[in-house]
Amino acid sequence: MAKTKIREITIKESKGAFSIFKQSKTSKKDYDFSGVLALRQLLSNEKARILSVIKSEKPKSIYDLAKKLDRGFKSVNDDLKLLERFGFIELTAEKTKGRIRHKPEIVVDTMTIHIKI
């Protein structure tokens, strides 16, 4: 059985507002996202649909994923960048026929959210 990959997101109250901090166990980088808006954007139904299609249909590129979702390339690319910032996916560069395409791959199985008040 494959090892479960977990991402943790901590939401902290600070001076009357919430801030989001993500710490990855696999990387020493810390990301600071101000406001709960980023978390709300991350947890949208469309992002869940993107993750589901990546997991089940394994698209070969961002363009292939956009076609499978029946959405525009730019909007899918923007959503993927947010998912990548939070550590849910990685875009792996592959060279094919003299071109580089970015293949989206899921790198997390579970997300844990902590809210500190």
C-alpha positions in Angstrom: 0.0 0.0 0.0 1.3 3.4 -1.0 2.3 5.9 1.8 -0.4 8.6 2.4 0.8 12.1 1.6 -0.6 14.7 3.9 -0.6 18.5 3.6 -1.4 20.7 6.7 -2.9 24.2 6.5 -3.1 26.3 9.6 -5.4 29.2 9.8 -4.4 31.7 12.6 -6.3 34.7 14.0 -4.1 37.7 14.1 -5.4 41.2 15.0 -9.0 40.5 14.0 -8.2 38.8 10.7 -7.3 35.3 9.6 -4.1 34.3 7.9 -3.3 31.0 6.3 0.1 29.3 6.7 1.0 26.1 5.0 4.0 24.1 6.1 5.0 21.1 4.1 6.7 18.1 5.8 8.6 17.3 2.6 9.9 20.8 2.0 11.4 23.5 4.3 9.5 26.2 2.5 6.7 28.0 4.3 4.0 29.8 2.4 2.0 32.7 3.8 -1.3 33.4 2.2 -3.2 36.3 3.7 -6.9 35.9 4.3 -9.3 33.1 4.1 -10.2 34.0 0.5 -7.3 31.8 -0.8 -8.7 28.8 1.2 -12.2 29.4 0.0 -10.9 29.5 -3.6 -8.9 26.3 -3.0 -12.0 24.4 -1.6 -14.3 25.2 -4.5 -16.2 22.5 -6.3 -14.3 23.3 -9.5 -11.0 22.5 -7.8 -12.4 19.3 -6.5 -13.5 18.4 -10.0 -10.0 19.2 -11.4 -8.4 16.9 -8.7 -10.8 14.2 -9.5 -10.1 14.3 -13.3 -6.3 14.4 -12.7 -6.6 11.4 -10.4 -8.9 9.3 -12.5 -8.1 10.3 -16.1 -4.4 11.2 -15.8 -4.2 14.0 -18.4 -1.0 14.3 -20.4 -0.9 18.1 -20.3 -2.8 21.2 -19.0 -4.4 21.5 -22.5 -5.6 17.8 -22.3 -7.0 18.5 -18.8 -8.8 21.6 -20.1 -10.4 19.5 -22.9 -11.5 16.8 -20.4 -13.1 19.5 -18.2 -14.6 21.3 -21.1 -13.1 24.6 -19.8 -10.7 27.2 -21.2 -6.9 26.7 -21.0 -6.3 29.9 -19.1 -8.9 29.3 -16.4 -7.7 25.7 -15.8 -4.0 26.9 -15.7 -4.9 29.6 -13.1 -6.7 26.9 -11.0 -3.7 24.6 -11.3 -1.3 27.3 -10.1 -3.4 27.7 -6.9 -3.4 24.0 -6.4 0.3 23.9 -6.9 0.9 26.8 -4.4 -0.9 24.8 -1.7 1.1 21.6 -2.6 -1.7 19.5 -4.0 -0.3 19.0 -7.4 3.0 19.3 -9.3 3.4 20.2 -12.9 6.0 17.9 -14.4 7.7 19.3 -17.5 8.0 16.7 -20.3 9.5 17.3 -23.7 7.6 15.9 -26.7 8.2 16.6 -30.3 10.4 19.6 -29.5 7.9 21.1 -27.2 7.7 21.2 -23.4 4.3 20.3 -21.9 3.4 20.4 -18.2 1.7 17.3 -16.9 -0.4 17.8 -13.8 0.1 15.1 -11.1 -1.5 14.8 -7.7 1.1 14.7 -4.9 -1.2 14.6 -1.8 -3.8 12.2 -0.6 -5.1 14.0 2.5 -5.4 17.7 3.6 -5.7 18.6 7.3 -6.9 22.1 8.2 -6.2 23.5 11.7 -8.0 26.7 12.9 -6.3 28.5 15.7 -8.2 31.3 17.5 
